[in-house]
């Protein structure tokens, strides 16, 4: 949970409240990580993963409508370069970037 809070620039308290609401809806499960300290792992449930998959087409359509379709080819090229630079910076700063919001076990990730 601490890693997820850092990655989303949220306080641990705020993230805990959001996770609690998602957990009540059956979209996410929390489990204590054994060992010293108060560490908790948050994982999407199958229902949570299905919700993400169901939301994806509308999200993609909105991004296309509000961002991509209004740009000229040279602006799209600049956006692509910016996105690539941001992605590289995230990967450098977050070596295990996929684990915090991973799909449930047995669910395809690509």
Secondary structure, DSSP 8 states (H G I E B T S, - for coil): -HHHHHHHT--HHHHHHHHHHHHHTTSEEEEE-SSSS--EEEEE-HHHHHHHHHHHHHHHHHHIIIIITTS-HHHHHHHHHHHHHHHHHHHHH-TTTTSTT---TT----
